[in-house]
Amino acid sequence: MLNDINGFHVRAQHVEAAIAGATDGPVQEGSVGGGTGMTCHGFKGGIGTASRRVPVGGTEYTVGVLVQANHGSRSRLAINGVPIGLSIDAEVVPVPPVPTDAHPGMARSSR
């Protein structure tokens, strides 16, 4: 389909180029790079990030993750043990806005 997972196309020079080209700051999210073509329980998947600041013993640390979501069939989607994937037949599910009083630097949601 969209990939050749057993092709082992990433070579040492690709890794070295990625490390040399790494920068700080925002990263692209959504259907970009490796996130292109990803699906998650039958919905559009992709690349997303999230971070939290956590106080530990008087010092504040930032914990961050980068996720590439590409997994699961809709029929296996369960939240808190409830098999909601079995009752979803729409291709688009509206998600209401989530209000917060958190500072913009405190968290980022994936797109």
Buried (B, 14 or more C-beta within 10 A) or exposed (E): EEEEEEEEEEEEEEEEEEEEEEEEEEEEBBBEEEBEEBBBBBBBBBBBBEBEBEEEEEEEEEEEEEBBBBEBEBEEBEEEEEEEBEEBEEEEEEEEEEEEEEEEEEEBEBE
